[in-house]
């Protein structure tokens, strides 16, 4: 079934343009331990590959403005590098800090927790993290982990990032919207702040492109290649022939590993959550010999999974069992799960592509890149000799792209364009992007921002635009929230905005853990039906939140009603945060808000308020019984999570939606009933032209 090439993981090592200093001879320029006077016992494992490069790294940071660290996965760069810099005096309490960005929230939290543990401190003291709507930092924090988006927001308030001495952009190969914008902004900031050091790390970085991007007459750029020198090797195995069904092939491979390979946990990379759930169900019924499945500790891992269930993958494997984790690319970088010895890589991932002509966001299953394949195989070989089973041929691997296409050329850039406007970058075409977005995407973004009154006729940012850009929610939703004040429904809209900013609140029926429930699917529908509002999803979300508050934010009440307590708790925090931001607006400082559990709700005002932000997101029910978008006349379906999918008998003729996503079909998400005359009343500038 599989063939083993002559090369192992070490064959894919990243080569450098230049290596700054020899690890054995180079001495660090700074040897003090910082002005706080504290010396932390080195509880971390000094056999990590990056340790022998410590002095070379410190020299590279001291001698260059930008240090590009090409480090293989598993070397310890995410956890050890900030500690090396702290011990060498690059952090000064209350004046200068070390910041390390992560591409995902889970990575920021788990890496910060690990570093705090290694330094024998609590998270939020010397070491902390900041992610959207969740901060664990204090006045003592000198090593801070955060997501790329959080750092971008900090630049809004402190354009020169004056509180940081070193900024580490970790996992830069992910090429997210925020990380690409950060690289462009940090290049500009270093022109003003020559003392600011920038370290860019990745296991699979396009070094040439990044080196050329930062290299200027005034900028010294160094490149250091960190070889893993692993005590354990990872053998790569390919299929002899292509497989027709990667899910079935993955399950067959897992069963063969479990039956014939020595002990060690397995991680299986599959594109999406639905495929993962399907694979686990198939695995359960795979063989009549149930003892095989019963000796496996099977766990899913994907972003929409409840937090409590996500954390189970980090638990110790039960004695006598083998842990098998089915995951998306969420576990591809930064997140290290102990005990993994075998990797099964299906060779596919889901990427988001935004269509600027019809506003449809398509989630497309694509072949991974060579860099992603390298990252996945690197999950093995941490605790012993590992194996990576690639469910594709070596010929197919050689045909793969070297790198995953950056989000900048395939995603909606409205929010990014507005942030650049707020930072005073008026001519966006002249901004130095690592990868330039398409002209169509920039034109579309400016058109939407103009229709939201965020920019004026000269494309300069307006007061409304400033307020929208500072809110950590989608620009259209932020516009609706701002307009809710004059429509006298701000108390309800701030709740709806908070609920729209979190994950779907109901749990998957298979995770219902109530002994008295026999039919889990029917019970879930019964629970959802308790909150359904005929007007649509936004009013239903409002009802869920109000009932949650009325019941004292009780987690047991959430379990009884199949709701995710963690999601609703997060919505409470987001609501508080949005209220604070609204009160920062001069005209709104007098506003009063209750706790969200009020009785009377003016649904008409709320729906008109939603139109003020989402006026172009409208669909009409035609004579064939299907919805068609007003803009583009695209046939769309109601998403299965919408109350209109199951609970409303007669569908309304006109609806408004938050977004359209294209998976198996084209779906509208977060749908609400509106009347057509409201469109002309609220947004005459758009609809009078269309009559």
N, C-alpha and C positions, 0 to 999 in steps of 0.2 A: 504493500500500500504506500509506504513512505520510502524515499531514498535519502541517504545521508551524504551531503556533499563533503568534499575534503576539508572545507573551511568551517570553523566554529565562529562564535560571536565575535571573537577577537579580530576576525578578518574585516569586520565592518568598523574598526576603530576610526575615529575622526582624526584627520591629519591637520596640522597647524600651518599657518603662514610663517609664523616665527615663534620661537619659545623664549620667553623672557627669563633668563637666569637658569641655573642648574639647581635642582631641588636639594642636592647634597651640599652645595657650597654657598649658595646665596644667603645672606643674612638679612633679616628684616630691618628696615630703617627705624621703625618705632618699636621700642621694647618696654615702654611703660604700660601700666594697666588702666590708664584713664584717670580722670580727676576724682572719680568717686572713691578711689582707694580700696575697692573691694577686689579680692582675688577669689575666683570661684574654682573649686576643685574640679579637675578635668575628669568627670565621670563618664564621658563618652568613650567609645571604643577607638583607640588610636591605631588599630589595624585597618581602618578605612583607607582606601587607596589615595584619597585626597590629602591625607596627613603628610605623606612624604613630599608633597608639593607646597606645604604651608609657607615656607620662607620665600619660595619663588613667587607665590601669589601675592604675598605682602609687599615684596619688592615691586612687582608689576603694578600694584595699586598706587604705590608711592611715586613711581617713575612716570606714570602715564595718566592722562585725563580719562581715557577709556580703556578698560581691559576686557577683551573678549576671551572668555573662558570656555574652550571647547572641551567639555568633560563628559565622558561616557556615563550612561545611566548606572546608578548604584555606587558612585564614587563617594557620595556624602556631601556634595556641594551645597545642597539646599539647607542642610542643618549645620554643617561645620564652618562654612565661609563666614557667616555673620559672627560666629563665636571667635574665630581667628582675628577678625577686625576689631572686635570689642576688646579682646585681651591685649591687642597691640596699640590701644589708645585712640582708636578712631571714633569712639563714643564718649561724649562728655555729658554727664547728667544735667538735664534742664537746658542745655545749650545745643548740643549736636547729637544726632542719633544715626543709627544704621537702619536702613529700610530695605526689606526684601519683598518684592512683589511675587505673587503666584497667580496662575491663570484661572484657578477655580477656588471657590469659597472653602470647599472641603480641604483642599491642599493647604490653604493658609492656616486653618484651624489646627489640623493634625500636625503640620510641621512645627508650628509655634508651640504646641503642647509637648512635642518630643524634645525640642531645644530647651524648654523650661525644665523638663525632667532631667535632662543631661546636666543642666547648670544648678540643679537642686533648688529651684525657685518656683513660685506659683505663677501660673499664667496670669498676666495682668500686672506683674511686678516689674522685674528687669526685662522680661520678655513678654510681649503682648501681641495681639492681632487686632485688625480692624477690617471687617467685611460689611457689606451693606446691611444696615440696621442692627449690627451687632459689634460692639467694641469691648475689648478687654485690654485696656491700656490705662496707665496712671502717670503721675508725675515722675515716677522712677523708671519708666520704660525707656530703654536705650536701644533695644533690638525690637523692631516692629515688623511684623508680617502683615501684608494686606493684599487685596486684589488689585489688578491694574486700574479698575474703575475708581477705586477709592483714592489712589494717588492722583488720578486725573482730576477728581473733584478737589483735592487739596491744592492743586495748582491754581484753581479758581480764586482761592482766598490768599494763597501765598505763592505768587508767580515765580519767585526765585527759589522756592523750597529751602528757605533759610535755616530750617531746624535740622537739616540732614547734612552729614559729612560724606556719607557713601550711600549710593542707591544701587541696589542689585536688582536687575531685571532677570528673574529666573524663568527657565523654560521659554526662552524667547522664540524658539522655533514654532510655538503654537500660533503666532502671527494673528492674534485677536485684534479686533478694531481698536481696543483701548491700548494694547501694547504697542501697536504701530504708531498711533498718535503720540504716545509717551516718548518713543524713540525720537520722533521729530521735534517734540517740545524740549526734551532734555538736551538735544543738540543746540537749540537756541539758548537755553538757560546757561549752558556751559560757556557761552560767549560772554556772559555777564559775570558768572561765578566760576572763575578759574580754579577755585579751591574745591569745587564739588567733584567727587570721584564717581565714575559710573562703571559698574561691572555688569557685563551681559553674559549670561551663562546658558548653556544648552547642551544636550547630548547629541543633537543632530542639526547643528546650525549651518546655514549657508554663510560660511565665514567670509568668502570673497566679497559678497554683496554688502555685508554689514561693515566690513573693514573699509570699503570704498565709500560707504555712506558717511561714516564718521571722520574719515581722514581729511583734514584740512591743514592749512599752513600753521594754524595756531593750536591745533589739537593733536596731541601725541596719542597714538592708538597702539596698544600692545596686544599680542595674541599669545595665549598659553594653552597648549594642548595637554590635558591630563589623561594619561593612560590608566585604565582600570587596574592592570596587574592583578587580576582576580585570583584568589586562591582556588576558585572553582571555575570550571569552564561550562559553557552552554553549547550543546550540540544542536545544530539546526537540521531539521528534517523536512523535506518537501514531498508532495504527492507525486507519484509516477505519472498519473493521468488526472486531468481536471475532474472535479466532482460536480454532480448535477444539483445536489442539495446540501448546502454547507451546514445547515442545522443538523441534519441526520449524520453527516460526516463527523461533525464535532462531537455528537453523542457517542458514535461508534469509537472515536478516538479516546474519549474520556473512559469508556468502559474497558477498552484494551489497556490503558494506563493503569486503571484501578486493579485489573486482574493480574497483570503480568509485570508491572514495574515495581521497584522498591518504594518504600514509604516516602511521602512528600505530598504537599498540597498542590492542587491544580487550579489554574485560572484560565477561563475561556473567554475570548473576546468575540462578541457578537454585536451587530450594528445597533439594535434598538431594544427598548423595553418590551415591546410585544413579542419580538423574537425570543428574548430571554425567558419570558413567562412560558412561551410555547415549548422551548427547549427543555425547561424543567419539568413540564407536564409530560412530555414524551419520555424523558429519562425515567420518570416514576413508573411508567408502564412499559419500559424497555424490555424487561426480561421476566419470565415467570419466576425466576429465582430472586425473590424479594430480598434475600440476605445481602446481595450485592449493593442494592440501593440503600438498604438500612445501615450499611457500614460506611456510607458517604454522608458528610455534613454539607448539604447543598444549599447555597445562598445566592440570591440575586444582588446586583449592585448597579443602580442607575440613578440619575439625578432626581427623577420624580418620585423615587421610593421614599417613604417616610424616614425621617432622620434616625429614629430608633432602630429601624431595620437596616439602614446603611451601616451603622456602627457595629453590627454583629460580625462583619467580615474581619474586624480587628480582634475579636475574641480568640482565646486559645482554642485550638481544635480539640474536641473531646477525645479522651483516651480510647484507642482502638478504632478510631474513625479517620477518614481522609476528607479534608475540607475541599469542596469543589465550588468555585466562585464563577458565576456567569455574569459578565460585566460588559458595559459599553466602554468607549474610550475614556471614561471618567477615571479609570485606574491606569491609564497609559503613562502618565507622568506624575511626579511628585509624591503621590500616595503610595507608600510602601507597606505591603501586607506581609508580615513575617511568615515564614514557613513555605512560601511558594517555591516549588521545585520544577513544576511542569507548566508550560504555556501552550495553549491551543489557540491558534490565530486563524480565524476564518478569512481574513484578508479584506474585509469590508468595513465601512463606517458610514454614518449618516452625516451629510453636510448640508447646511442651509444655503439656499440660493434665492435671492430676492429679485423679482421681476419689476423693473421700474415703470413698465407700461401699464400693468394692471394691479400693482400693489400686492401680488400674491407671493407669499414666502413658501418655497418648496423645500421639503426635507427629502433629499435624494440619497439613496443608497449607492455609494461609490466605492471603487477599489481604493485601498489605502495607499499611501506613498511609502517609499523605501525608508524614510526617516521614521514613520510610524511603525513599520515592521521592526525596525531596530529597537525602538522604545519598548515595544511589546515583548520582544524576546529578552530584553534586559530585566524583565520582572523575575526571571528564573536565575538560578545560580547564585543566590544570596546566602543560602545555608548549606549548600553542597553542590556537586556537579548537577547541572540542570539540563533539561531538554525543551526545545521549542518545536512544536509540530505545526507547520504552516500548511493550511488546507488549500494549497495551490502549488503549481509546479514552479520549478526554479526558472523556467523560461518566462512564466508570467511575472515572477518577481523582477526579473531583469527589464521587463517592459514598463514597470511602474514608474510614476513620476518620482523625482528625487525628493520633492517637498510637497506638502499639502498646500493648495492655493490659499493665500491670505484672505481673511474675512473682508479686508478692505475692497476687494474686487468682486465679492459675491454677496454682501449683506447690505441691509438698509443703513445708510450713513447720516440720517437726519439728525440724530442726537449729537453725533460727532461734529457735524458742520456748525451746529448752534454753539457748541462749546468753544470751537475755534473763533467764532464771531465774538463771544464773550471775552476771550483772551486778547481781543484787539487785532486779530489776524483778519483783515478785511478782504484782502485779495487771496482767497483760498487756493487759487490756481498756482500761486507762487510759493505756497507752503511746501517745504521739503518733506514729502512722505517717503518712507522706505519703499512702499509700493503705492503708486498713484491710483486713486479710485477712478472708475470710468467717468467720462464726461456725462453720460446719461444719468448716472446715479447722483452726481453733484447737481445737475439741473433739476432733477426730480426733488431732491432735498430742499433746494432753495424755493421751489414752487410751493411745497408743502409749508415751509416756514413762513413764507409770505402770506399764504392763506390763513395761517394761524395768528397773523399779526405779530409774529416774532421778529420779523425784519421789515424795513420800510422799502420805499421805491428805489432807494439807492443801495439796497442790500446791507444797510447798517442795522445792527441789533437794536431793538426797541426795549422799553421798560418791561413790556410783557415778555419779550424774549429773554431778558435777564432773569426774570422770576421763573420762567419755564426751565431754563438751563440749569438752575440751581436745585431744582426738585429732582430727587432720585427716582423718578417714574417716567414712563413714556411721554414724549412731548404732547401728544394729543390729549392724553389723560390729564396732564398738568394744566392744559388750557381749559378743559372742562372744570377742573377744580377751582381755578382762578375765577371763572365766570359764575361759579355756584354762589358766590357772595351776593352779587346783584340779583340773583334769582331766588335768594333766601332759602337755599337748601344746602348750605355749606356743611352742616352737621352730618347730613346723610352722605353727601358726596365724598367727604374725607374718609368715611368708612368704606364706601364702595371703592375708592382709589386704593386704599390699603388692602382690601380683599383681592383686587385685580392684580396687585403687585406680588401676591404669594401664589403658591402652587394650588392646584385643585384641592378643596378641603376634604372631600370624602375619600376614604381608603378603598383599595381594591377589595372586592368581596372575598377573595381567597385569604386575606389577612384578618378577617373577622374572627375574633377569639372569644366567642360567647357560647358557653356550653349548651344553653337551651335552644340555640339556633340550629335548625336542621338544614334548611334551604338558605344558604348564605346570599345568593343572588337576589331572591325575593325579599329578604330582610333588608338588603341594601336599598332596593327600590322603595321599600316602605319608609325607610329613614329619610331618604331624599324627599319623598312626597310630603313629609311633615313641614318642609320649609318652602315648598314651591310657591312662587308668586306668578300669577297669570301674565303679568307684564313682561316677564323674562328673567334672564340670568342675573343682571345687575341687582334687581330688587330681591331676588332669591339670596344672593350673597349678603345683602344688607340684612335680611331676615335671619340668616344663620348667625351673623356676628351679634345682632341684638339679643338673640336667644342665648348665645354663649355668655354674654355679659350678664344677662338676667340670672343665669344659673351660676354666677360667681366664678366664671372661668374655670370650671371644674373639669379635670381630665377624665374622671369617671363618667360624667355626663357625655363627654365627647366619645368615649368608647361605646356607650350605650347607643349613641346616634350615628355610629360609624364615621365619626369626624376625626381628623388628625389634630390632636391637641397642640402639637408643636407648630403646625401651620397657623392655627388661630392665635396662639400666643405671639407669634411673629407679627400677625396682622395688628394686634393690639399695640405692639411697639412701633410699627410703621405708622399707625394712625397718630400716635403721640408725636412722632417725629414730623409728620406732615403738618400737624397743628402748630408746632413750634415754627416751622418754616413759613406758614401762612401769616402768623403773627409778626414775623420779621418784615413783612410788607407794610409800609407806612399806613396805607389806607385800611389795613385789616387788623391793626394792633388791638382794636377795641373788641374784636369778635369774641363771643362766648361759645363754648362747646360743652355739651354734656358727655356722659360716658358712653353714649351710643345706644342706650337701651330705651330710647323714647318710644312712645306708642304711635302717635299720628305721623304718617308719611305722605308727603305730596308727590305722588309718583309722576304726575305730569311735569312738574318743574324739574324733577330729576332727569327725566328722559329728554326734555328740551335742553337741559344743561349738557347732557352727553352729546347731543347734536352739535353743540358749539365747538367741540373738539374733533368729533368723528363725522362731520357733515358729509364727507365724500364716501364714507363706508356704509352705503345703503344698498339694500337689495329688495326687489319686488317679486311677489309670488305671481307667476304667469298662469295662463289657462291650462298649461300642461301639468300643473301641480308642482312645478319646480321653481326655485328662487334663481333670479338673475341679477347680477350686480348692476347698479345704475350706471357706474362708470365701467365701460368695457363690455357690458352685456355678457358676462361670464356666468355659466351655470354653476351654482354652488349648493352645497348641502349643509344642513345643520349638524354641528359636531355632536357626537354621542354623549358628551358631558352636558349638553344644553338641556334645559327643562323643556324646550320645544321638541326635543327628539322623542320623548316618551310620554310626557305628562300633560301636554296641552293638546286637546282633541282637535280643535279648529285652528289651523295656522293663520297668523295675521298676514294681511296683504303686504304691508311694508314693515321692514325690520332694519335695525342698525346693528352693526357688529364692531368688535374691537380690532379683529384681525382675520385674515384668511390664510390658512395653511394648506399646503398640498402634500398629502401623504399618499394613501391609496386612492382617495378622491379629493376634491377641493372642498374644504370645510370652512364654515364661518364659526368663530369662537366668540363667546360672550355676546349673546344675541338679546336684543330687547325690542319690544313692539313700539312703533312710532306711527304717527299720522303724517301724510304727505304735506299737508298745509303747514306743519311745524317747520319743515325744511326751508320754505320760503320765508317764514316768520323769523327764524333764528339765523339763517345764512343766506340772505337775499343776494349777496355779492357772488355767490357760487351758483345758486339755482335759477335766478332770473335770467342768467346768460344761457342756461341750458333749456329753457322752455321751448 
